Amino acid sequence: MVKSTKDHKQSSFMPANNSINSLRRDYLVPTISAAMFLSRLPLNPILERLDTGDDKDEASATFERTAKFFGPAAIIVSLPAALTFFVAAIFGLNPTISAILAVIASVLTTGALHEDALADITDGFGGGKDREQKLKIMRDSQIGTFGACALILAIGLQIALYAELATALSTNGFLAVLLAANVASTSIMIWPWAMEPAARSDGGLSTKLGIPTQESAKQGCIIGFSMAALLLWLAAGIIAAIVSLAVCWALMLGITRISHAQIGGHTGDSLGATKKISELGLLLALIIAT
């Protein structure tokens, strides 16, 4: 009788344990993995604590699982910039200075991942005469005139857009917009990654990590855009949310078509540039729509 009672107690905990393991394996591990891919945040200790146990090999996030959670991961990656702006606002710094500090925090968090991609693709598309030369220029670590101009203009525009939105919205409203812009623009990187062929066959991003499935790309975009839509709706209203997300998506499609025409598909640089340009477009559209 005692034995059966003990067995019953042990079995009653199994559904809860299974739910926790499922949450860890299917949601937390891929989200942290995606955040590590997108940033320089020291998240590996957290990932190691989550990704442990007898089913370690099974629990390890595949790239397909990771790609679906680019949107939630963007929240984690955006937190240092959001926190920096929040602290600056508490100390009474004006919106422009607060915006500059937030952009600096963002660049440090990501290691200028997307800014570097924008500079590379601008140099390649602007200076290359044919597909092979464009890909060669994009792989060159040195920045050219086109890339330098694009980098200066993009960072300057981002600071200006941040400052304008910070003036027009409440602090909480601006923080919601900052997070939403990053979530939307990060999640749509998966679309051209899955839908377009890899432009390189010699050690490019897709060669190293693989290509997400189309189903994974669709799910990732739905997750990311749903999160972004909610944040934008709360911050600026439903019309502004719809308009800004539509512009974000349109820019992604436009850059994808240009990339296909220029180099025959996607590279890591084209994906990073897509993120940066669509983010800026979303912020600009939001200002116009509010």
C-alpha positions, -999 to 999 in steps of 0.1 A, spaced: 0 0 0 28 24 9 46 15 -23 16 22 -45 11 56 -28 47 65 -35 44 55 -71 12 75 -74 30 106 -61 59 102 -85 36 97 -114 16 128 -106 48 149 -110 55 135 -145 31 156 -165 45 188 -149 81 177 -155 73 168 -191 57 203 -196 88 220 -181 111 199 -203 90 207 -234 90 244 -226 128 243 -222 135 222 -253 110 238 -277 110 274 -267 136 286 -243 167 268 -258 159 280 -294 152 315 -283 185 318 -263 203 302 -292 189 327 -316 198 356 -293 234 343 -291 235 341 -329 222 377 -332 244 393 -306 275 392 -284 255 388 -252 272 363 -228 242 339 -228 261 306 -231 260 298 -194 223 302 -195 220 280 -225 241 253 -209 219 253 -178 188 250 -199 202 225 -224 211 197 -199 198 163 -189 195 128 -204 179 142 -236 207 168 -242 212 158 -278 175 158 -285 170 191 -267 198 210 -285 181 236 -307 183 228 -344 187 258 -367 152 252 -380 138 256 -344 161 286 -337 151 305 -368 114 305 -358 123 324 -326 143 353 -341 114 376 -331 114 367 -294 152 366 -294 152 402 -307 135 413 -275 165 399 -256 190 416 -279 171 449 -278 170 451 -240 204 468 -235 194 496 -259 160 499 -243 174 500 -208 200 525 -218 174 549 -232 152 544 -201 181 552 -177 190 583 -198 154 595 -197 153 590 -159 184 613 -156 166 639 -177 188 637 -208 172 652 -239 158 628 -266 187 632 -290 214 623 -264 193 595 -251 188 582 -287 226 584 -294 233 564 -262 206 538 -272 222 533 -306 256 529 -291 243 503 -268 226 485 -297 258 485 -318 279 472 -289 253 445 -282 252 431 -317 288 438 -325 276 461 -354 265 429 -371 238 445 -393 256 478 -398 286 458 -412 263 439 -435 248 471 -448 282 486 -455 294 454 -473 263 450 -495 264 487 -504 301 484 -514 295 453 -534 264 464 -552 278 499 -558 313 490 -568 311 455 -585 307 451 -622 294 416 -622 281 389 -598 315 375 -589 331 408 -583 302 420 -561 305 389 -540 343 393 -537 339 430 -526 313 420 -501 337 395 -485 365 421 -483 368 433 -447 378 468 -457 351 493 -460 348 514 -492 332 548 -500 298 534 -507 298 514 -475 311 543 -454 284 566 -467 257 541 -461 269 534 -426 270 571 -417 236 578 -432 220 548 -416 233 555 -381 225 592 -384 189 584 -396 184 560 -368 194 585 -342 171 611 -358 142 587 -359 147 576 -323 149 612 -312 117 622 -331 97 592 -318 110 598 -282 97 634 -284 63 624 -299 57 594 -276 59 587 -239 90 569 -226 71 536 -224 56 542 -258 90 548 -273 105 517 -256 77 496 -271 84 510 -305 122 503 -301 114 467 -293 88 463 -320 110 476 -347 138 452 -338 114 423 -335 97 429 -369 129 436 -388 148 406 -372 120 381 -378 116 389 -415 153 381 -422 142 345 -422 119 350 -453 146 356 -479 169 331 -461 143 304 -467 127 315 -500 158 326 -519 188 304 -530 222 310 -514 244 332 -535 276 316 -523 285 279 -523 319 284 -507 315 289 -470 287 314 -469 262 317 -440 238 291 -455 267 267 -461 277 269 -424 242 269 -408 219 256 -434 187 272 -448 155 274 -427 125 256 -441 98 276 -457 74 265 -430 98 277 -404 101 310 -421 64 315 -422 60 306 -386 89 329 -376 74 358 -395 40 353 -380 54 351 -345 76 382 -349 50 403 -367 23 394 -341 46 405 -313 55 437 -331 19 445 -340 8 443 -304 37 466 -292 31 491 -320 -7 491 -314 -2 499 -277 24 526 -285 9 544 -315 -24 529 -325 -37 503 -349 -34 523 -381 2 533 -374 10 497 -366 -5 484 -398 12 510 -420 46 507 -404 46 469 -406 34 470 -442 64 493 -451 87 470 -432 75 439 -452 76 458 -485 112 469 -480 122 433 -472 106 421 -505 123 450 -524 157 443 -510 152 406 -517 144 413 -554 174 436 -557 197 410 -541 184 383 -564 191 405 -594 225 416 -583 240 383 -569 214 356 -576 202 350 -541 210 358 -505 241 361 -483 246 369 -447 253 405 -457 220 408 -477 201 394 -447 217 418 -423 211 448 -447 175 437 -450 172 439 -412 187 473 -410 168 490 -439 135 475 -430 139 487 -394 146 522 -405 117 521 -429 94 509 -401 104 538 -378 101 564 -406 66 551 -416 56 552 -379 65 589 -377 45 597 -408 15 576 -397 13 591 -362 
